[in-house]
Amino acid sequence: MRTTNHLHLIAASEDLSHDIQRFKSYTAKQIIAHLEQCHSAKLLELLAFFKRAHKQDTTYQVWEAGSHPQIIESEVVMRQKPDYIHQNPVKRDYVDQPEHWRYSSARNYAGQAGLIEVIRAWCVTREAGASKTAFPSWSLGTSALLVFYAGRRSRLGLN
């Protein structure tokens, strides 16, 4: 069985750093609860092994600290990012087609039902000669639209 070890995400928020931290906290709690419910001792042992020594308030480490943001400054880049993200499991030989990857928004983009709601409508607006990428239903304020990579590649040695 191949193990996935990272996440690609296109997101926008008034306080993106804070919201990414909340996302990681919530998902870590849910993952740990699921592993405990399923009595997945081996995986829990691995997550306990990777816990940072200075973190006294937790038993397990699901996510690496930090993230690796990349700003999306143009429509060209905004069109490239979903394609790159969708091709990632294909390039890693997990699936033959992007839509076959259960956890990919490629299903949504192909008109199929995905696991979560994906906002596919975005636009480029012009403000005083500058372009700004925006999602119609989200208020970006001064926040930038970023692509995040968060993962365990370097620590688990999974490539």
Solvent accessible surface area in square Angstrom, and as a share of the most:
residue,aa,sasa,rsa
1,M,228,1.02
2,R,144,0.53
3,T,68,0.40
4,T,66,0.39
5,N,11,0.06
6,H,36,0.16
7,L,56,0.28
8,H,36,0.16
9,L,53,0.26
10,I,37,0.19
11,A,15,0.11
12,A,11,0.08
13,S,18,0.12
14,E,112,0.50
15,D,77,0.40
16,L,16,0.08
17,S,86,0.55
18,H,98,0.44
19,D,46,0.24
20,I,15,0.08
21,Q,107,0.48
22,R,146,0.53
23,F,76,0.32
24,K,14,0.06
25,S,41,0.26
26,Y,137,0.52
27,T,28,0.16
28,A,18,0.14
29,K,136,0.58
30,Q,92,0.41
31,I,71,0.36
32,I,28,0.14
33,A,53,0.41
34,H,109,0.49
35,L,18,0.09
36,E,83,0.37
37,Q,139,0.62
38,C,68,0.41
39,H,159,0.71
40,S,29,0.18
41,A,61,0.47
42,K,164,0.69
43,L,93,0.46
44,L,21,0.11
45,E,108,0.48
46,L,72,0.36
47,L,21,0.11
48,A,39,0.30
49,F,155,0.65
50,F,23,0.10
51,K,56,0.24
52,R,94,0.34
53,A,88,0.69
54,H,139,0.62
55,K,63,0.27
56,Q,152,0.68
57,D,136,0.70
58,T,50,0.29
59,T,84,0.49
60,Y,41,0.16
61,Q,9,0.04
62,V,19,0.11
63,W,42,0.15
64,E,30,0.14
65,A,76,0.59
66,G,53,0.51
67,S,31,0.20
68,H,102,0.46
69,P,73,0.46
70,Q,99,0.44
71,I,90,0.45
72,I,8,0.04
73,E,123,0.55
74,S,41,0.27
75,E,62,0.28
76,V,99,0.57
77,V,45,0.26
78,M,3,0.01
79,R,141,0.52
80,Q,102,0.45
81,K,38,0.16
82,P,11,0.07
83,D,89,0.46
84,Y,106,0.40
85,I,30,0.15
86,H,16,0.07
87,Q,69,0.31
88,N,21,0.11
89,P,10,0.06
90,V,35,0.20
91,K,140,0.59
92,R,50,0.18
93,D,104,0.54
94,Y,47,0.18
95,V,28,0.16
96,D,118,0.61
97,Q,89,0.39
98,P,15,0.10
99,E,49,0.22
100,H,110,0.49
101,W,56,0.20
102,R,130,0.48
103,Y,154,0.59
104,S,13,0.08
105,S,29,0.19
106,A,4,0.03
107,R,61,0.22
108,N,24,0.12
109,Y,83,0.32
110,A,54,0.42
111,G,67,0.65
112,Q,94,0.42
113,A,92,0.71
114,G,25,0.24
115,L,95,0.47
116,I,133,0.67
117,E,156,0.70
118,V,39,0.23
119,I,55,0.28
120,R,115,0.42
121,A,62,0.48
122,W,47,0.16
123,C,53,0.32
124,V,37,0.21
125,T,49,0.29
126,R,169,0.62
127,E,93,0.42
128,A,119,0.92
129,G,82,0.79
130,A,59,0.46
131,S,48,0.31
132,K,68,0.29
133,T,10,0.06
134,A,14,0.11
135,F,12,0.05
136,P,92,0.58
137,S,89,0.58
138,W,97,0.34
139,S,90,0.58
140,L,7,0.04
141,G,41,0.39
142,T,145,0.84
143,S,23,0.15
144,A,38,0.30
145,L,6,0.03
146,L,30,0.15
147,V,9,0.05
148,F,13,0.05
149,Y,43,0.17
150,A,8,0.06
151,G,5,0.05
152,R,20,0.07
153,R,81,0.29
154,S,99,0.64
155,R,63,0.23
156,L,46,0.23
157,G,55,0.53
158,L,61,0.31
159,N,139,0.71
